[in-house]
């Protein structure tokens, strides 16, 4: 979004700017108020449309990450059980270095599981903040 006014211009990459802190949203709203003769509502409308488009995408992504996390967590617990019992899924004992290799695979799965959990947590934080940003803009514009 590029806003040109008599003293300069404002380049705002909405995707990069949001989600942000509530203080920054208020400051941005004040800037819109200063640079527009018609008021900030037109700018707010454009930002709200962008946010409304992004929220379902982020929610879908969060659901996918949650499903992936549950699948990985289940697989990790199954693998841990096999390592603890020192038996394969078919009930036969591990031979030679198989147990060591399997432990290494288990460690890799755990790391992947932790990465997915972190990504999910970050996605949920961003989603919550984005919804708060949307609500703050609407409140500042007098629509709520």
C-alpha angles and dihedrals in degrees: 000000000000120000117191120194135167096273098041142302142281121221110197122180098200094194092054096040098049131097094046141141121294090242091059091049090053091047091050090050090052089051090053089050091053098048101042127072091195094051131254098286095101091053092045090051091055093048092047091051090052093047092046088054094048099047097069091045091052092046090052091049090049090052091051091049091048091052092047090049093051091048092049093045090052091049091048092052091049091049091047090053090052092049091048092050092038089226132116123241089266091056098253118126121253115260126222113315094356092099092052091049091047091052089053090051089049091053091051091050090050091052091049089048091052091048092052091048091052091048091050092048091049091048091052092048091050092047092051092048092047091053090048090050090052092050092047092052091050092048093048090049090051097245097119 
